[in-house]
Each structure stands twice: as C-alpha cells, then as structure tokens.
Amino acid sequence: MDTQRQVLRILDEVLSLDGRSAAFERGTHLLGAIPELDSMAVVSLITSLEEQLGIIVDDDEIDGETFSTVGSLTDFVAAKLAD
C-alpha cells in the first residue's frame, strides 16, 4: 500500500470521514478546510500515524505546513518512513 493511501485511510479513520477521504488528492487542503481536523484531532492523527506506521514524530518536527495538504502530510510521513 502506498504512503498516500495509508495516510488517507488513517485520516478517514481518525476523523470519522466515512470514506470522504477517497476523493482527496495531493492538493486537497486539510488544516482549516476540513472542520473535523481541529487541534485535538491533529494530536489523535499523529498518535495513529505513529502507532500504525511505526514512526516517531517529535513535537518540534510538526507545524501547520505539515497538515496543510494531503501532499504535505504524505511527504512528511514518507520522509519519516525513510528514516
């Protein structure tokens, strides 16, 4: 399974999007565009990414840009998986 599909699956699960993430593309805006993605959801999303993909995300590694679009989040996760 490619990284973007994994990210979208986890987004859908954590945010309870009921499959809406299937229509998301790299340029789809996340933070500020999806009401379900608030500050508490970001924390849950990071936790789920860590648990399900076996990555570790340090607090100083993330900012608003990381969650700007599907592409920026996917690229961040792909970089973490390559570490």
Secondary structure, DSSP 4 states (H G I P E B T S, - for coil): --HHHHHHHHHHHHHT-TTGGGG--TT-B-TTTSTT--HHHHHHHHHHHHHHHT----GGG--GGGGSBHHHHHHHHHHHHH-
